[in-house]
Amino acid sequence: MKHPVDAHVGKRIRHRRWMIAMTQQQLADKVGIKFQQIQKYETGMNRVSASRLWDIADALGVTIAFFFEGLAEGDAPKPAGSDLMADKEALELVRSYYAIPEAQRRRLFDLARVLSDAA
């Protein structure tokens, strides 16, 4: 049975990997393991050791704390369905949004806000 914290850390690994458009194979190569192990980490089926988490953080360009964001001491992680960033389409949308030049991105943001207020 997977522990909720392991599942949360795995989701954060997947989230960051998606945000920088890195494949599981690319991450595995950088860390020196097989991509199947990355899959197991991302699903929370296998726990990530401290040294491996250090290597993954380095490969993904984040601090160790990144993987624990969203967890407060004593809090249980949110169920998978409540995590917008677990949605592949949402991650793709965010990645595409940040690929737009800043001036156009700001205008797109303003448009989205107006449309959501009108809905």
N, C-alpha and C positions, 0 to 999 in steps of 0.2 A: 504494500500500500504506500502510495507516495505521500510525502509530508507536504503540507500546504506551502511551507517556506521554499522547499525545493522546486515546487511548481511555479512559485512566484519568480524565483531567480531564473528559472528556465525561460519564462515568458519575457523577462527583461533581456536575456541574451538574444532571444529571437527578435524582439522589438528593435534592439540596437543594430543587429545584423541586417535587418530589413531596411532600417533608416539609412544605412550607408551602402545599401545595394551590394551586400556581400553574400555569397552562397555559403551553404553549410560546408561544401568541399573547400572553399577558399579559407574559411575560418579554421577548419580542421588542419589544413596544410600549415597555416601560420602557427598553430598551437602544437603541431606534431602528433596528431591523433587521427583516427579514421572518422569520416563524416557521420557514420552510424552512431558514434559516441556523442557527437554534437546533437543528433536527433534525440537521443535518450536524455541528454541534459535539458534540452528545450521542452520536452514533455514532462520533465520532473521525474521520470522513471529512474534515473540515476542521479545521485547526489554529486555535486561538483566539489572536489577537494579544494582547500584553501590555495594551494600552489597552482592548481589548474585554473581556478577563478582568477588568480593574479595574471596568468598567461592570457586568458580570454579577455580580461579587462584591457591589457596592453594591446592585444590584437585589434580590439574594437575601439580603442582610443577613449576609454572612460575610466573613472576611478572605481574601486571596489564598491564604494557606497552606492553607485548607480544601480547595482543589482538589487539593493534593498530599499530603494525609494518606493514609497507607497505602503511600507510596513511600519507601523508604530509599535513600540514595545507593548506586548500583551494583546495586540490586535491580531485577529485571524486574517489572512489574506482574503481579498474579495473573490467570490466565485468567478469562474472563467467567463460566464456570460455577461458580467458587468464590466469587463475590461475592454474598452473601445479599441485599445491598441493591440488586442489579440485578434482583431478582425483584419484579415489580409487586405481587404478593399480599403479600409480606413488607413492602414499603413501606406498603401500605395498612393492614396490621395495626399497624405501628408508629405510623402517623399516628392511627389510631383509638384506640390505647392511650393516647397522650398527650392525647387529647381528653377522656378520662375524668377526673373530679375526683380529686385526689391521694389522698384517703383510700380511695376505692374502687379506685383504680389499685394501691395498695399491697396491698390484699387480693387483687386479681386476680393480681398478681405472686406472692404467697405460694401461692395455689392452683395456679398454673402450675408452680411449683417442686415442690410436693408431688406433683402428677400426673406430672411428668417423672421424679422419683425413683422413683415406683412402677412406671413403665413398663419 
